[in-house]
Amino acid sequence: MTTTTEAGAAPARGAVAPSALYRAVWRWHFYAGLFVLPFMILLAVTGGLYLYKDEINDLMHGDLRIVEPGEAALAPSALAAAAVDAVPGEIAAYHAPAAPDRSAQVKVRTEDGKQVVFVNQYTGEVLGHFWDGGFAGSPALWVIRKVHSLDYFGWVANRVIEMVAGWAVVLVVTGLYLWWPRGRGVGVLKPRATKGRALWRDLHAVTGAYAAVFIVFLAVTGLPWSGFWGSNFYDLSYKLGIGMPDGYWSDYPVSDVPLGDALDRAPWALENQPLPLSVVGEGGPIGLDAAVRKVEEMGIAPGYALDLPATPDGVYTASVYPDDISGERVIHLDQYSGAVLFDMGFADLGALGMAAEWGVSVHMGQEFGGVNLALMTFACIAIVLMSVSAVAMWWKRRPQGSLGAPKPPADWRVPKVILFTALAVSVFFPLVGLSLGVMLLIDLVLPRAIRARVA
């Protein structure tokens, strides 16, 4: 049996030297990993933690979030009044208890920012409060969520995360090509080596083979919420009529405030849609209790949030995102008449809107119970293991005084396949195409002496 050595290494006696295509694929796999791996580790660790946000929040703040079930809950207005007595300010939102053993959450605007006040739904006792962490549920998880998306670091970092997602797909495709055994004595479905660099190589390759589908899924399902790619994908889906359907707003006046800016979380297809406006009448607002009663009569799922009007022409907005994404729903009520201005559930979305919402639900490990959570946890652990094994493998083979990148093939005719593939990837991931062009330019223009030193 003939074998093929790893690119960049001296062929063993009786082995066939790596092909030009193999060398080119491994070279780009190396460069993609060089750029992506630090971010992949960051995403895997923060994403793995965020998968368990409810469990972590319960562990950290169980005394605020969990209560002893009682016979009858107090009216929402009574719970809101207790919250404002403890934390003076303006009521911004009421979060209904998701279960009999859960507290109600009242969000209050104060001079120091928005606070979440936890109130026992049966006794009205204020259990405590902290700074509003939005959909993450706590300040600590808010930081993890922002770091995961790199929003915490500004506009440029948010674009970097898009490039990382695209390069992750490139890593998977090139990695699967390199993993294919071709008669070599390497681990395919399980590691064969037991020590040294060969063990790290087998761990890297075998783990990648099992995790490939999950890595691509995580990369693609995270993109709709990104800046450049996500906004263009949103516009395209809307123009094609398969994102947010037209017609929902035609009968009512609307504001200039996007739903995504008004709520802790909005469905992807609705993020850029404007809030409707209430028609100011002679009577006063219907009040919190009536708004709660209305949306519950409409069958909204437990654990919903009800955002209160912030202006005289604002609306009550109820929204919920349960583990079963089919129960996702957004309802707007006129604050004076209680009329339903808008009611949209998961089934009302276009095909791409439904796909994006389902994708992010699975991405967050909440769509089909423990199996979903276990698969996403496996993917995060696999990404960390692959990243660590890649670094260990490189560290053991790196030559002194250079980066240790695989040498470019002497014959560039065969690897044109890679260039065509790169163009195809660039169409789907424009920012990847931009970074790829820069890397190619450096690789081709850099003087040979310098390339030899860094490669």
C-alpha positions in Angstrom: 0.0 0.0 0.0 1.3 3.4 -0.9 1.0 6.3 1.5 1.0 10.1 1.2 2.9 12.1 3.7 1.7 15.3 5.3 2.4 18.4 3.1 5.6 20.2 4.1 7.2 17.1 5.5 9.9 15.0 3.8 8.4 11.9 2.1 9.1 8.7 3.9 10.8 5.9 2.0 8.3 4.3 -0.3 5.8 7.1 0.2 4.3 9.2 -2.6 5.0 12.9 -2.4 2.0 15.1 -1.8 0.3 16.4 -4.9 0.3 20.1 -5.9 -3.4 20.3 -5.0 -2.9 18.6 -1.7 -0.1 21.1 -0.9 -2.2 24.1 -1.9 -5.2 22.9 0.1 -3.1 22.3 3.2 -1.4 25.7 2.8 -4.8 27.5 2.8 -6.0 25.3 5.6 -3.0 26.4 7.6 -3.5 30.1 6.9 -7.2 29.9 7.6 -6.5 28.3 10.9 -3.9 30.9 11.7 -6.5 33.6 11.4 -9.5 31.8 12.8 -8.4 29.6 15.7 -8.1 32.3 18.4 -11.6 33.5 17.5 -13.0 30.0 17.3 -11.8 29.3 20.8 -13.4 32.5 22.0 -16.7 31.7 20.2 -16.7 28.1 21.5 -16.1 29.0 25.1 -18.5 31.9 25.2 -21.1 30.1 23.1 -20.8 27.0 25.3 -21.4 29.1 28.4 -24.4 30.9 26.8 -26.0 27.5 26.0 -26.5 27.2 29.7 -27.6 30.8 30.4 -30.7 29.8 32.3 -28.9 27.3 34.4 -26.1 29.8 35.1 -28.5 32.5 35.9 -30.4 30.2 38.3 -27.2 29.2 40.0 -26.0 32.8 40.4 -29.4 34.4 41.1 -31.6 31.6 42.3 -32.7 33.6 45.3 -34.2 36.2 43.0 -35.5 34.0 40.2 -37.1 31.1 42.1 -40.0 31.3 44.6 -42.1 28.9 46.6 -45.3 28.2 44.6 -48.4 29.7 46.2 -52.2 29.6 45.7 -52.9 32.7 43.6 -50.6 35.3 42.0 -51.1 39.0 42.6 -52.2 41.3 39.8 -49.4 42.5 37.5 -50.1 46.1 38.5 -49.6 45.2 42.2 -46.3 43.6 41.4 -45.2 46.5 39.3 -46.2 49.0 42.1 -44.1 47.0 44.6 -41.1 47.1 42.2 -41.4 50.9 41.7 -41.7 51.4 45.5 -38.4 49.6 46.0 -36.7 51.1 42.9 -38.2 54.5 42.0 -38.5 55.1 38.3 -40.7 54.5 35.3 -42.0 51.0 34.5 -40.5 49.9 31.2 -41.7 46.3 30.9 -43.3 43.5 32.8 -42.0 39.9 32.4 -44.7 37.4 33.4 -43.5 34.4 35.5 -42.6 31.5 33.2 -43.7 28.9 35.7 -45.4 28.7 39.2 -42.0 28.6 40.9 -40.7 31.7 39.1 -40.7 35.3 40.2 -42.1 38.2 38.1 -39.6 40.6 36.7 -40.4 44.3 36.4 -38.0 46.5 34.4 -37.7 50.0 35.7 -36.1 53.0 34.0 -34.0 54.9 36.6 -31.5 57.8 36.6 -28.8 55.1 36.7 -30.2 53.1 33.8 -32.7 50.3 33.5 -33.0 47.9 36.5 -34.6 44.5 36.7 -36.6 44.1 39.9 -37.6 40.6 41.0 -40.9 40.3 42.8 -42.5 37.3 44.4 -45.6 36.8 42.3 -47.7 35.5 45.3 -46.7 37.9 48.1 -45.5 41.0 46.3 -42.1 40.9 48.2 -39.3 42.5 46.3 -36.5 39.9 46.2 -33.8 42.2 44.8 -32.7 43.9 41.6 -29.7 44.4 39.3 -28.7 46.2 36.1 -30.7 45.0 33.1 -28.9 42.3 31.1 -31.6 42.2 28.4 -32.4 38.8 26.9 -29.3 37.3 28.5 -31.0 37.5 31.9 -28.2 39.0 33.9 -25.2 41.4 33.6 -22.7 38.5 33.5 -24.5 36.7 30.7 -24.9 40.0 28.9 -21.1 40.4 28.8 -20.7 36.8 27.6 -23.3 37.3 24.8 -21.6 40.6 23.7 -18.2 39.0 23.7 -19.5 36.0 21.7 -20.7 38.3 19.0 -17.8 40.7 19.4 -20.3 43.5 19.7 -18.5 44.4 22.9 -15.5 45.5 20.8 -17.3 47.7 18.2 -18.0 47.9 14.5 -14.7 46.5 13.2 -14.8 43.5 15.5 -18.3 42.7 14.4 -17.1 42.5 10.8 -14.2 40.3 11.9 -16.7 37.8 13.3 -18.3 37.5 9.9 -15.0 36.7 8.3 -14.4 34.1 11.0 -17.7 32.4 10.2 -16.8 32.3 6.5 -13.2 31.1 7.1 -14.6 28.4 9.5 -16.5 27.0 6.5 -13.3 27.1 4.5 -11.5 25.3 7.3 -14.1 22.5 7.3 -14.0 22.0 3.5 -10.2 22.0 3.3 -10.0 19.9 6.5 -12.2 17.2 5.2 -10.1 17.1 2.0 -7.0 16.6 4.1 -8.7 14.1 6.4 -9.6 11.8 3.5 -7.2 8.8 4.2 -5.9 8.0 0.7 -4.4 4.8 2.0 -2.3 6.6 4.7 -1.8 5.0 8.1 -3.6 7.8 9.9 -6.7 8.0 12.2 -9.9 8.2 10.2 -12.8 7.4 12.5 -10.7 7.0 15.6 -7.1 8.1 16.5 -4.5 5.4 15.6 -1.5 7.2 17.0 -0.8 7.0 20.7 1.8 9.7 21.3 3.6 12.7 19.9 2.6 14.9 17.0 0.9 12.0 15.3 -1.5 11.7 18.2 -2.3 15.4 18.0 -2.8 15.1 14.2 -5.2 12.2 14.6 -7.2 13.9 17.4 -7.4 17.0 15.2 -8.5 15.2 12.1 -10.9 12.7 13.7 -12.6 15.3 15.8 -13.0 17.6 12.8 -14.6 14.8 10.8 -17.3 14.3 13.5 -17.8 18.0 14.1 -17.7 19.3 10.6 -21.5 19.5 10.0 -22.0 21.2 13.4 -19.3 23.8 12.8 -20.8 24.8 9.4 -24.2 24.9 11.0 -23.1 27.2 13.8 -21.3 29.5 11.4 -24.2 29.8 9.0 -26.9 30.1 11.6 -25.0 32.9 13.4 -24.6 35.0 10.3 -28.2 36.5 9.9 -27.6 38.5 13.1 -24.2 39.9 11.8 -23.7 43.4 10.4 -22.7 43.3 6.7 -23.8 39.8 5.8 -26.9 39.8 7.9 -28.2 43.2 6.7 -27.8 42.2 3.0 -29.4 38.8 3.6 -32.3 40.6 5.4 -32.8 43.0 2.5 -32.7 40.2 -0.1 -35.2 38.0 1.8 -37.6 41.0 2.2 -37.4 41.8 -1.5 -38.1 38.2 -2.4 -41.1 38.1 0.0 -39.7 35.2 2.1 -38.6 37.1 5.2 -41.0 39.5 6.7 -44.3 39.4 4.7 -45.8 42.7 3.5 -49.2 43.8 4.6 -49.0 43.8 8.4 -48.5 47.5 8.7 -50.7 48.8 5.9 -53.7 49.8 8.0 -51.9 51.6 10.9 -49.6 54.5 11.3 -46.0 53.6 12.3 -43.2 55.2 14.2 -39.5 55.5 13.1 -38.4 53.2 15.9 -37.3 49.7 14.7 -38.6 46.7 16.7 -35.1 45.5 17.3 -34.2 48.8 19.1 -37.3 48.6 21.3 -37.2 45.0 22.6 -34.6 42.9 24.3 -35.0 40.5 21.4 -37.0 40.7 18.2 -37.5 38.0 15.6 -34.9 38.3 12.9 -37.5 39.1 10.2 -39.0 41.9 12.3 -35.8 43.6 13.6 -36.0 46.5 11.1 -39.7 46.8 11.0 -41.1 50.0 12.7 -43.3 49.9 15.8 -47.0 50.8 15.1 -48.5 53.8 16.9 -51.6 54.1 19.1 -54.4 56.4 18.2 -54.6 58.9 21.0 -58.1 58.9 22.4 -60.1 60.9 25.0 -59.8 58.1 27.6 -56.7 57.1 29.3 -54.6 54.0 28.7 -56.1 50.6 29.3 -53.5 49.8 32.0 -51.1 46.9 32.6 -53.7 44.5 34.0 -55.9 44.8 30.9 -53.0 44.5 28.5 -51.8 41.3 30.3 -55.3 39.9 30.3 -55.7 40.6 26.6 -52.5 38.9 25.4 -53.1 35.9 27.7 -56.6 35.5 26.3 -55.0 35.4 22.9 -53.0 32.4 24.0 -49.4 33.8 24.2 -47.0 31.3 25.7 -45.9 31.6 29.3 -42.8 33.6 30.1 -43.6 36.4 27.8 -42.4 40.0 28.1 -44.8 43.0 27.9 -43.1 46.3 27.0 -45.1 49.3 28.1 -45.7 52.4 26.0 -42.9 55.0 26.4 -44.7 57.8 24.7 -48.4 59.0 24.4 -48.7 57.3 21.0 -46.7 54.2 22.0 -48.0 50.7 22.1 -48.0 47.7 24.4 -45.8 45.0 22.9 -45.9 41.4 24.1 -43.2 39.1 22.8 -42.1 35.5 23.7 -39.4 33.1 22.5 -40.0 29.7 24.0 -37.8 26.7 23.6 -40.3 25.4 21.0 -39.8 28.1 18.3 -43.2 27.4 16.9 -44.6 29.3 19.9 -42.7 32.5 19.1 -45.0 35.5 18.9 -45.2 39.3 18.8 -48.4 41.2 19.6 -48.9 45.0 19.6 -51.9 46.6 21.4 -53.2 50.1 21.1 -52.6 51.5 24.6 -56.0 53.3 24.6 -58.5 51.0 23.0 -56.7 47.7 23.6 -57.2 46.9 19.8 -54.8 44.4 18.3 -52.6 46.3 15.9 -50.3 43.4 15.0 -50.2 39.7 15.8 -47.5 37.6 14.3 -46.4 34.1 15.1 -43.7 31.8 13.7 -46.0 30.4 11.1 -46.6 33.9 9.7 -43.0 34.4 8.7 -41.7 33.8 5.2 -39.5 30.7 4.4 -36.2 32.4 5.1 -37.6 34.1 8.2 -38.7 30.8 9.6 -35.4 29.2 8.7 -33.4 31.9 10.4 -35.5 31.7 13.6 -35.3 27.9 13.7 -31.6 28.0 13.0 -30.8 30.4 15.9 -33.1 28.4 18.2 -31.0 25.2 17.5 -27.8 27.3 17.6 -28.7 28.2 21.2 -29.4 24.6 22.1 -33.1 25.0 23.0 -35.2 23.6 20.1 -35.4 19.8 20.8 -34.6 19.4 24.4 -31.5 17.8 25.9 -30.4 16.3 22.5 -30.0 19.7 21.0 -28.1 21.0 24.0 -25.8 18.0 24.0 -25.0 18.3 20.3 -24.2 22.0 20.6 -22.1 21.3 23.7 -20.2 18.6 21.8 -19.6 21.1 18.9 -18.1 23.7 21.3 -15.9 21.1 23.0 -14.8 19.8 19.6 -13.8 23.2 18.4 -11.7 23.8 21.5 -10.0 20.4 21.1 -9.4 20.9 17.4 -7.9 24.3 18.1 -5.6 23.1 20.9 -4.5 20.0 18.9 -3.8 22.2 15.8 -1.5 24.5 17.9 0.2 21.5 19.5 0.7 19.9 16.1 2.2 23.1 14.7 4.4 23.6 17.8 6.0 20.2 17.5 6.8 20.5 13.7 7.7 24.2 13.5 11.2 24.9 12.1 13.4 27.4 13.9 13.2 30.9 12.5 10.1 30.6 10.4 6.3 30.3 10.7 6.3 26.7 9.5 3.6 27.2 6.9 3.3 24.5 4.2 5.4 25.3 1.2 3.6 26.5 -1.9 3.5 24.0 -4.8 6.0 24.5 -7.5 3.4 23.9 -10.2 0.4 26.2 -9.8 -1.7 24.8 -12.6 -3.5 22.1 -10.6 -4.3 24.4 -7.6 -6.4 26.7 -9.8 -9.2 24.5 -8.5 -8.6 26.2 -5.2 -8.9 29.6 -6.7 -12.2 28.8 -8.4 -13.5 27.4 -5.1 -12.3 30.5 -3.3 -14.2 32.7 -5.7 -17.4 30.7 -5.0 -16.9 31.1 -1.3 -16.3 34.8 -1.8 -19.6 35.2 -3.5 -21.4 33.8 -0.4 -19.0 35.4 2.1 -17.9 38.7 0.6 -15.7 39.7 3.6 -13.9 36.3 3.3 -13.3 37.2 -0.3 -11.8 40.5 0.7 -9.5 39.0 3.3 -8.6 36.1 0.9 -7.6 38.7 -1.8 -5.3 40.4 0.7 -3.7 37.1 1.7 -3.2 36.1 -2.0 -1.7 39.5 -2.8 0.8 39.1 0.1 1.6 35.5 -0.9 2.3 36.5 -4.5 3.9 39.9 -4.1 6.0 39.3 -1.0 9.7 38.7 -2.1 10.7 35.0 -2.1 13.4 35.6 0.5 10.9 37.0 3.0 8.3 34.3 2.1 10.9 31.6 2.9 11.5 33.2 6.3 7.8 33.5 7.3 6.7 30.2 5.7 
